[in-house]
Amino acid sequence: MTQLTATQIKNLKATEKDYRLHDGNGLYLLVRKTGKKTFLHRVRKPKDTFHKIGNYPAVSLAEARAYVSDKIKRKDQEDSLIAVIDDTFVDVAEKWFNEEKDSWSESYANRVRLMIDRDIYARIKNKKIARVTSKDVYLIMNDLSEQDKKHVANKVKSIIHSIFKYAIRNLRCESDPTLAVDTIKTKKTQHSVALKHHELTRLFQEYENSKAKRVTILANRFLALTMMRTIELCETKWNDIDFKENIIMIGGDRMKKEIPHVVPLSTQALDVLEEMKQYSSNSEYVFPNALDNSKPMRTKTVYSSITKYRKWLTDLSFGPHGYRATASTMLNQKGFRSDIIEKQLAHSTKDKVRGSYNHADYLDERRKMLQSWGDYIENILNEVVE
């Protein structure tokens, strides 16, 4: 192939269409129909792209060649460095996690940690990171999908993707195997419905008299009494509770909108806590994991214990989260102010200053409202508990 010369470039004429001339090593000269001449560098990976170097004569042929030569040299050095790196996936994943976790809430960091240890490391922990393939990623996701954990599978893929972006940025590998794996399609989330009085009574009748573990029954009862989210309930620790003020204080790092939340405790909720002391006094969690009391009860434990054997609830699209909708609907019907109810549900303004002001303003009203709700639940329990 004949290389371009400075004289040739100077004498090139415009034509009716733009055209390119190749000099070698990916260096091209683009001649526009306007007569303008531009040096381009063609890069074929990760995709075929022309990068502009500069316009002639401001950039000479010699300068354009030097630019391309420098680019090729640096790429060769990077490739050589990558070739001798022998990191395992766990080496890179741990560095990524340790650098990122400080920017996350504690609860989110714990969830990511769990998925890495439980779902990702099980298959590729000690594999060389440069040898992790799209098939590996697919098999991890497929295992979770078959366990009906499609949302978890997609989250796991996102975590692996972030780890590989970190690896590429730090020259630990060249490509990201997650890019060739499709996200798993999931059903649109259905929000739990609000139960009517007779349905709520039936639920307590069946559940309170079931063979479920006492701790799980109490967790279900506490969930209904407090209008808390299931994850908030499971992660509640004894030191979150102020027994002088009879409130639970939930930090912003555990809340959906990252705004601290205060939950007043009715006498019925306090009774549940008093009974739980005999089951969980050796754990920091009010509702600990049955197999390891250093960990919180799993949200799935609460969900499955309520809905697994009650098809009528699944037909209604009801899950434990539905206690919030049920309480909201019934308390509105009882004449409580909607903004008090919304505050108790932690459907707060994104204005954190205003949110903090409101929770102090509404605490007495919310306390009265939850006591009324607790009395209502107690009346149902008195009817159904044998």
N, C-alpha and C positions, 0 to 999 in steps of 0.2 A: 504494500500500500504506500502510495506517495504522500509524503507529508506536505503540509502547506508551507509556503514561504512568505516572508514579510512583503516582498514585492507583489506576489500573487494576490494577497489580501488587499493591498492598497489599490490594485487595479480591478478588483471584482466589481461588476456592474449589477444593478438591480434588474429584475425581470418582472413579469406580470404577477408572479407568485413568489412567496417566501421560499427559500431553499437553505439546506444545511450542507456543509462540507466537513468531512471527518479528518482530523489531524492525527489521531492515535490516542491510546490510553483513555478513551472516553471523552476527549476534548473535541468539541465541534465549534464551527463558526456559523452562526445563523445570519443570513443576509435577507433583510426585509425588502418588500417591494418598494418601500420608501427610500431604500438605499442605506438604512441604518444597519450597522454590523455589530453583533453581540457574541461574545465567547460563552459557551455553555459547557457544563460538565455532566456527562450522563452517568448516573448511578443506578445500577440494576437491582440492588437489594436494599431494603426488603421489597421494594417495588420499583419498577422502571420509571425513573424521574430525571428530568433535566434541571440542573441547578445553574442559575445565572452567575457568571464570574464577573463580567463587566463589559462595557461597550468599547469598541475599537474606535479611535486610536488611543483613548485615555488608558486602556489596558492593552499592552503590546502582546504579540505572539509569545515572546519569551516569558513575560510575566504570567500569561495564562498557562503555559506549560509548567512553570514553576509551581503554580497553585495546584494543578492536578497532581504533579509529582509529590508534593507535600501531603496531599489528601491520601494518596495511595500508600505512602510510607507510613502514615499514622494508622491507617486501617490495618496494614500488615502487622504493625506492632501490637495493636489491640487483639487481632486474631491469634498472634503468637502467645500473648498473655492468657487468653481464654483457653488455649490448647493445653496449657500446663496446669490449669486450675482443676483441683480434684475434690471440690467441696461436695458433701452430701446434702440432700434436701434439708435435713434437720439442722445442719450448720447454718444455712442461709435463713431458714424459717425462724430460728431462734433470734438471730440478729435483727431480722425485720420486726418481729414481735416486740423485742425489747426497746427498739427505737420508736415504735409507734404507740405503745400502750400508754405512755404518759399523756398523750393527747386525747385519750378516750376516758369515758366514765368507768368506774370500777366494775359496774355490772356488765357493761359491754365488753370490757377486757376479759372478764371471766367467761362470757359466752364464746368469745373468739378462742380463748385458751382451751375450752372444752371441745370445740369442734376440731381444733388442730390435733389435740391429743387423742380424741376418741375416733374421729372420722377420717382424718388425713394421714396421720402417722401410721395407722394400722396397715396401710398398703405401701407407702413410699418413704417412710421415715429415713431409712439408711441407704436409699438409692442415690447414686450420683445425680446431682441436680441437672446436669447436662444430658442425662439419659432418661429423664422423666418424659413420658410421651403423652400424646393426646389420648391414647388408649387407657393409660393409667388414670387420667382425669375422668374419662368416661366411666370406667369401672367403679371408681369411688362414688360418682354421682348415681350410677345405676343401682349400686348396693343400697343407697339411701332411698332411692325412689321405690325400690321393691319393699322397703319397710314403711312405705307411705309417708316419707319425709321429704317430699319434693321441695318445699321451701328451704329446708336445711341443705339439700343438695345444691340448690342454686347459690345459697350463701357460701357454702364450702368452695364452690367454683370461684366465687368472687375473692375469697381469701387466697386461694392458690394463685389466681391472676395477680393479686397485689404482691405476693411473694416473688413471682417471676418478674414483674416490673422492677422490683427492688434488685433482683439478681442481675438483670440485664444492665440496669443503671450502674451497678457496681462491678460489671465485667465478670460475673460468675457464670453466665451462660449467654447464648446468642438469641434464643427464640422462646416464645411463650406458648406452651402446648394447650393452654385453655382456649385459645382463639379459634381452634378448629372444632370445639365441642359446643353444641347447642345448649341453650338454657332450657330446662324442663318446663313445659307448659303446666300451669297450675290452675285449679278452679278459682273463679272469682270469690273473694272472701265474702262469706255471708255473716252478717251481724246477727248476734243472738236476739231472739224475740223476747218481749216482755210476757211473763206468765200472768194469767188471770188468777184470782184468789183460789178457785177450786183446783187449778193446776199446781199452784205453789203448795197447797195443802197436800195434794196427792204426792208431790215430790218428797216433801218432808216425811209423810207417812211411810213411803217405801224406803227412803234412805236411812232415816233414823232407826228403823227396825230391821235394817239389813245386816249382813254379816261383815260389812266393811269394818276396817280397824277403827278403834275409837278415836285415834289421833286424826284420821282422815275425816271422820264424821264431824269432829270439832272444827277442823279446818274449813269444811263446807259451811258449817253454821256461822263461823266467824266471817267468812267471805260474804254471806248474805247479810249479816248484821252491819258490816262496816262500809259496804259499797266500794271496797278496794278492788283493784285489778289483781288477777291471780298471781302474777309475777311479783307484785308488791307484797302480797300476803306471804308468799313462800320465802321471800328474802328478808322479812321482818326479823330483827334481832331483839333480844331482851333489852339491850341498852338503847333501843329506839323508843322505848315506852317510858313515859313519865307518869308514874302511879300517883304522884301528888296532884297533878293537873288532870289525870285520866285522859291522856292523849298519846297518839303515836306520831312521832315526827319522822317523816320520810325525806331524806336528802334529795336535792335536785338531780344528783347523778343516777338515781333510781327511778326518776319520773319520766314519763313519755315526753313531756314538754320541758324537762330540765328545770322545773320550778319547784322549790321545796313545798311539801304538802303536809298539813296537819289533819289528823283524823281523830275527832272526839270519840270517846268510848262510852257506850251505854252501859248500864248495869249488867245487861245480858252479855255484852262483849267482855266485860271484866270477869264475869263468871267463867267464861270459856278460858280466859288466860289463867285464872286461878286453878282450874282443873289441869291445864296444860303443864303447869309447874311440876306435876308429878311424873310427866312423861318426858319432859325436855329440859329439866333443870341442869343437866350436865352438858348442854349444848348452848352455843351462843344464839342459835336460831330458835324462835318460838315453835315453829313447825319444822323439825329436822328431818333429814332423809332417814328412812327406816333402816337402811344398810350401813350408813355412815353418818353419825350425828354431827360430824364436823362440816357437813354440807347441808344446804336447805332442801326441803321437800321439793320434788320435781313438779312443775305445773301439770305435766301429763298425768301424774298420780291423781290429782284432783279431778281433772277432766274425765279420765277413764273410769274412775270409781263412780261418778255420777251418771254418765251417759252410756257406758258399755252394755249394761243389761236392761236399758230402758229405751226401747225403740220409739216409744211415743214421744220422748224428748228429742231424739234425733229427727223424727218426722216434723217436729215443730221448729227445727234448727236452733234448739236451745243447748247452750253450754254454760259452764259456771260464770262466764262473763255476762250472761243474761241476767244475773241477779242485779246488776247495775241498772239495766233497762227496766227491770221489774220494779225496783225501788223508785226509780225516777218517775215512772208512769203513775204508780200508786200514791206517791207523795204529792205529785202535782194534783191528783184527784182529791187529796185530803186538804188542799188549799195552801200548801207551803210555796213560798216564792220560788220562781224558776231559777233566779240567779243564785239563790242559796243552794238549790239542788245541783246546779251546774258547778258551783264551787266545790261541793262535796265530791262530785265526780272528777274533780281536777281538770275540768274543761276550762282552763284559765286563759286569760289574756297572755299574749306573748311578752307583754310589758312586765318584766320581772319585778320592777319596783312597785308597780301598781298591784301586781299579784301578791306580793308580800303584805302590802297595806290591806288588801281585801281579806286575806285569810285571818288577820287579827280582828278586823271589823265584824266578820260574819261568824266568829267562833261560837259565841253564845247561842246564836240562832241555829247553827248547825248542830250544836250539842242537844238542844231541845228537839230538833227534827229527828236526829238519830235515836234519841230516847223514845220518841213516839214510835219510830220504826221498830226499835227493839221490843217494845211492848206488844206491837202487832205480831212480830215473829214469835214471841213467847206464847201468846195466845194460841197460835197455830200449833206450836210444839206441845202445849198442854193438852190439845185435842188429840194429837196423833201418837205421842210417845206412850208406849204401854208400861 
